[in-house]
Amino acid sequence: MNKKEDNNNIKVGITHGDFNGVSYEVIINSLRDNRLVELFTPVIYGLSKVLAYYRNVLKQKDFNYNITQDASKLHMRKVNIVNLSNNEFKIEIGKSTKEAGSMAFKALEEAVKDIKENKIDVIVTAPLNKANIQSDDFKFPGHTEYLANQFGVENYLMLMVHNDLRVGTVTGHIPVKEISNSLNEELILSKLEVFNQSLLRDFGIQRPKIAVMGLNPHIGDKGLLGTEDEEIILPALIKAKKNGILAYGPFAADGFFGSVDLSKYDGVLAMYHDQGLAPFKTIAVNGGVNFTAGLPIVRTSPAHGTAYDIVGTGKSSYTSMREAIYLAKDIYLARSNYDEENSDPLPFGLFEKKPNNKKVEEKKVS
């Protein structure tokens, strides 16, 4: 990716998620400040009639937007919506419907197609319902796995971000009873590699330090409560350090997040979903962001679900969605800067420096 000369040129694609949930509420509230279009160009993938409906519900009549059928035809100083359909859709606030799931997938599908064609620069995904979106075309646990499949990525990391707190998980959306059998040295090492590279490239941190959680209570108490910490996690950390990754631990997870040690590290790698996300969401409250590290594109999402129970009540917070948008833009710029600074100024190794030789010799390209 080339570095953008003007932040406003960054096109932020936002998929509308489940339209019966809080998605449109948090999207509208996140973008209602007209000054935001000076920072980036918002591109909502959704339904213009549904957007109009929620604008009226929220009494945001001053929320203006440009309707288009093609993300290559945008108004650069306005909120844009790529209208997925002109059909009428029944909005059933707070209910899970197959129609909402179908259109959630349609939005995601179109955004992925457009980012592959460079029509948008990043993707921010609003919450969807993992049950009603399931179909012959979507058989994934969620956004993360679908995007990894679309971009042919096997090694990726779900990373939760709130200010300087970054928490990743080795295992993802799997039953608790399968966690232990899923862990191995290679998996932990691969996640550390993705984490380390993301801290360098996406967050601009030099020599990042990663704290790694143990699996068992009290790190297994020398095998009394389990052997995974000593037999699997510790060897993985030793290998990581040999590879130049500053990984420390394993630490007992029950006390780590409440200790002063937390501030000493640039990232935390938990062994499973709730081990990392429960303390993260307690600390982040409404401002957490889900970022998928390891993808060739930038994708973020608010760290909450459809919140069917509070749609239309005025209780939904748009902080997480707003932070997801800002983080996507910031990571895109950080990646561009990192890639520019670390690129070889001489294309294709045209000139090569030999060891112990001060002269630079020209190498012919065969």
C-alpha positions in Angstrom: 0.0 0.0 0.0 1.2 3.5 -0.7 1.2 6.1 2.0 -1.8 8.5 1.7 -0.8 12.1 1.2 -4.1 13.2 2.7 -6.0 11.4 5.5 -9.3 12.4 3.8 -8.3 10.0 0.9 -8.6 7.0 3.2 -11.8 5.3 2.4 -13.3 3.5 5.5 -15.7 0.8 4.5 -18.3 0.1 7.2 -20.5 -3.0 6.9 -23.9 -2.6 8.5 -24.1 -5.9 10.3 -27.5 -7.1 11.6 -30.0 -4.3 10.9 -32.2 -5.4 13.7 -29.4 -4.8 16.2 -27.6 -1.6 17.3 -25.5 -1.4 14.2 -27.2 1.5 12.5 -27.5 3.4 15.8 -23.8 3.2 16.5 -22.8 3.9 12.9 -25.0 7.0 12.7 -23.9 8.3 16.1 -20.2 7.7 15.3 -20.5 9.6 12.0 -22.9 12.4 12.9 -20.1 15.0 13.5 -19.6 16.6 10.1 -15.9 17.3 10.8 -15.1 13.6 10.6 -15.2 13.7 6.8 -12.1 15.9 7.0 -10.2 12.9 8.5 -11.5 10.1 6.2 -14.2 9.2 3.8 -16.9 6.9 5.4 -18.4 4.3 3.1 -21.3 2.4 4.7 -22.3 -0.9 3.1 -26.0 -1.2 3.8 -29.5 -0.2 2.9 -30.5 3.4 2.4 -34.1 2.9 3.4 -33.0 1.2 6.7 -30.5 4.1 7.3 -33.3 6.6 6.8 -35.5 4.7 9.2 -32.9 4.7 12.0 -32.0 8.3 11.3 -35.6 9.2 12.1 -35.7 7.0 15.2 -32.6 8.7 16.5 -34.0 12.1 15.4 -30.8 12.9 13.5 -32.4 14.7 10.6 -29.2 16.7 10.0 -27.3 13.5 9.3 -26.8 13.7 5.6 -25.3 11.2 3.3 -24.6 10.3 -0.4 -26.3 7.3 -1.8 -24.4 5.3 -4.5 -24.4 1.9 -6.1 -20.7 1.8 -6.6 -17.8 2.5 -4.1 -15.8 4.0 -7.0 -18.3 6.8 -7.1 -18.1 8.5 -3.8 -18.6 12.0 -2.4 -15.3 12.6 -0.7 -16.7 15.2 1.8 -19.8 13.3 2.9 -20.8 10.1 4.5 -21.5 7.6 1.7 -23.7 4.5 1.6 -23.3 1.8 -1.0 -27.0 0.8 -1.3 -27.2 -3.0 -1.4 -30.8 -3.2 -2.5 -33.8 -1.0 -3.2 -36.2 -3.7 -2.0 -38.3 -3.2 1.1 -37.1 -4.9 4.2 -39.0 -5.6 7.4 -37.2 -4.1 10.3 -37.9 -6.0 13.5 -36.0 -4.2 16.2 -34.4 -6.6 18.7 -35.2 -9.8 16.7 -33.1 -12.2 14.9 -34.3 -12.8 11.4 -33.0 -14.7 8.4 -33.5 -11.6 6.2 -31.2 -9.5 8.5 -28.6 -12.3 8.4 -28.7 -12.5 4.6 -28.2 -8.7 4.2 -25.4 -8.8 6.8 -23.5 -11.3 4.7 -24.3 -9.2 1.5 -22.7 -6.2 3.1 -19.6 -8.1 4.1 -19.3 -9.8 0.7 -19.5 -6.5 -1.1 -17.0 -4.7 1.2 -14.5 -7.6 0.7 -14.9 -7.4 -3.1 -14.4 -3.7 -3.1 -11.3 -3.7 -0.9 -9.8 -6.4 -3.1 -10.4 -3.9 -6.0 -8.9 -1.0 -4.0 -12.2 0.9 -3.9 -11.9 1.2 -0.2 -8.8 1.0 2.1 -10.0 -0.6 5.3 -13.0 -2.5 6.6 -14.9 -1.8 9.9 -17.5 -4.5 10.6 -20.6 -3.7 12.6 -21.9 -6.6 14.8 -23.7 -9.5 13.1 -25.7 -12.5 14.5 -23.5 -15.5 14.1 -26.6 -17.8 13.9 -28.8 -16.0 11.4 -26.0 -15.3 9.0 -25.3 -19.0 8.4 -26.0 -20.2 4.9 -24.5 -22.3 2.1 -22.1 -19.3 1.4 -21.3 -18.5 5.0 -20.3 -21.4 7.2 -17.9 -19.6 9.6 -18.0 -18.8 13.4 -17.8 -15.1 12.6 -16.2 -12.3 10.7 -12.6 -13.2 11.5 -12.7 -16.7 10.1 -14.5 -15.6 7.0 -12.0 -12.9 6.2 -9.1 -15.2 6.8 -10.6 -17.6 4.3 -11.2 -14.9 1.8 -7.6 -13.7 1.9 -6.0 -17.2 2.1 -4.6 -16.6 5.6 -4.0 -19.5 8.0 -2.1 -17.7 10.7 -4.0 -14.8 12.1 -4.8 -13.4 15.6 -7.9 -11.9 17.1 -6.6 -8.8 18.9 -8.6 -6.7 21.3 -7.4 -3.1 21.6 -8.1 -0.3 24.1 -5.6 2.5 24.2 -2.3 0.8 25.1 -4.0 -2.5 26.1 -3.7 -5.2 23.4 -4.9 -8.7 24.2 -4.7 -11.6 21.8 -5.9 -15.2 22.2 -4.2 -18.4 21.0 -7.5 -20.3 20.6 -10.6 -18.7 19.4 -14.3 -19.6 19.3 -14.0 -23.2 20.4 -15.6 -25.1 23.4 -13.7 -24.9 26.6 -13.4 -28.7 26.7 -11.3 -28.5 23.5 -8.9 -25.8 24.6 -6.2 -28.1 26.2 -6.1 -30.5 23.3 -5.9 -27.6 20.8 -2.7 -26.1 22.4 0.7 -27.0 21.1 4.1 -25.3 20.8 3.8 -24.6 17.1 0.4 -22.9 17.5 1.5 -20.7 20.4 4.7 -19.7 18.5 2.8 -18.9 15.4 0.4 -16.6 17.3 3.4 -14.9 18.9 4.9 -14.3 15.5 1.8 -12.6 14.2 1.4 -10.6 17.4 5.0 -9.4 17.3 4.8 -8.4 13.7 1.6 -6.6 14.2 3.0 -4.6 17.2 5.9 -3.6 15.0 4.0 -2.8 11.7 0.5 -1.9 12.8 1.2 -0.1 16.1 4.7 1.3 15.4 6.3 -0.3 18.6 10.0 -1.0 18.4 11.1 -4.1 20.3 7.6 -5.0 21.6 7.3 -7.0 24.8 4.6 -9.6 25.0 3.3 -11.2 28.2 2.0 -14.8 27.8 -0.6 -16.2 30.1 -0.5 -19.7 31.5 -3.4 -22.1 31.0 -4.0 -23.6 34.4 -4.7 -22.0 37.8 -1.4 -20.9 39.4 0.5 -21.9 36.2 -0.2 -25.6 37.1 1.5 -25.5 40.5 4.4 -27.6 39.2 2.2 -30.1 37.6 -0.3 -30.5 40.4 -3.0 -28.6 38.4 -1.9 -29.5 34.9 1.3 -29.9 32.9 0.5 -27.7 29.8 2.2 -24.6 31.3 5.6 -26.4 31.7 5.4 -28.8 28.8 3.8 -26.7 26.1 3.7 -23.0 26.8 7.2 -22.5 28.3 9.0 -24.4 25.5 7.1 -22.2 23.0 8.4 -19.1 24.8 11.9 -20.3 24.7 11.7 -20.9 20.9 10.1 -17.4 20.5 13.0 -15.7 22.3 15.5 -17.6 20.1 13.6 -16.1 17.1 14.0 -12.6 18.5 10.5 -12.2 20.0 10.5 -10.7 23.4 7.9 -13.0 25.0 7.7 -13.4 28.8 5.9 -15.8 31.1 3.9 -17.8 31.5 2.0 -15.7 34.1 -0.9 -16.7 36.3 -3.8 -15.1 34.6 -5.9 -14.6 37.7 -3.7 -11.8 39.1 -1.9 -10.5 36.0 -4.5 -8.0 34.7 -4.9 -6.3 38.1 -1.2 -6.0 38.7 1.3 -3.3 37.9 3.0 -5.8 35.5 0.3 -5.2 32.9 1.7 -1.7 32.1 5.2 -3.2 31.4 4.1 -5.0 28.3 2.9 -3.9 24.9 0.7 -6.9 24.4 -0.8 -9.9 26.3 -1.4 -13.3 24.8 -4.1 -15.4 26.5 -4.6 -19.1 25.9 -8.3 -18.9 25.3 -11.2 -16.6 24.6 -12.6 -15.8 28.0 -9.3 -15.8 29.7 -8.3 -12.7 27.6 -11.7 -11.1 26.8 -13.3 -11.2 30.3 -10.6 -8.9 31.9 -10.2 -6.9 28.7 -13.9 -6.0 28.5 -13.9 -5.2 32.3 -11.1 -2.7 31.7 -12.2 -1.3 28.4 -15.9 -1.1 29.3 -17.5 0.4 26.2 -14.4 1.4 24.3 -12.8 -1.8 23.1 -12.0 -2.7 19.5 -11.5 -6.0 17.8 -8.7 -6.0 15.3 -7.7 -9.0 13.1 -3.9 -9.1 13.0 -2.2 -11.1 10.3 -4.5 -10.2 7.4 -3.2 -8.3 4.3 -6.0 -5.8 4.8 -7.0 -3.8 7.9 -10.2 -4.9 9.6 -11.6 -3.7 12.9 -14.9 -4.1 14.7 -16.5 -2.7 17.9 -16.0 -5.1 20.8 -19.7 -5.8 21.3 -22.5 -7.8 19.8 -25.9 -6.9 18.3 -27.3 -5.9 21.7 -30.9 -6.7 20.7 -32.1 -5.9 24.2 -31.3 -2.2 24.0 -32.0 -1.3 20.4 -34.2 1.8 20.2 -33.9 2.5 24.0 -31.2 5.2 23.7 -28.9 3.1 25.9 -26.4 1.9 23.2 -22.9 3.4 23.3 -21.2 4.3 20.1 -17.8 4.7 21.7 -16.5 1.3 20.6 -17.7 1.8 17.0 -16.1 5.2 16.8 -12.8 3.8 18.2 -12.9 1.0 15.7 -13.1 3.5 12.9 -10.3 5.6 14.2 -8.1 2.6 14.9 -8.6 1.2 11.4 -7.5 4.6 9.9 -4.5 4.8 12.3 -3.3 1.2 11.6 -3.6 1.8 7.8 -1.3 4.8 8.1 1.1 3.0 10.5 1.3 0.1 8.0 1.9 2.5 5.1 4.7 4.3 7.1 6.3 1.0 8.2 6.3 -0.5 4.7 7.7 2.7 3.3 10.5 2.9 5.8 11.4 -0.8 5.6 11.2 -1.1 1.8 14.4 -1.8 -0.2 15.1 1.6 -1.9 16.9 -0.4 -4.7 14.3 -2.5 -6.6 14.8 -6.2 -7.0 18.2 -6.2 -5.3 19.8 -4.4 -8.2 22.7 -3.5 -6.0 24.1 -6.0 -3.6 26.6 -5.3 -0.8 29.1 -8.2 -0.2 30.3 -9.0 3.3 33.7 -7.5 4.4 33.8 -5.4 1.2 33.3 -1.7 1.3 32.7 -1.5 -2.4 29.1 -1.7 -3.8 29.1 -3.9 -6.9 26.4 -3.8 -9.6 24.6 -7.0 -10.1 23.2 -7.7 -13.5 19.6 -8.8 -13.6 19.4 -12.0 -15.7 
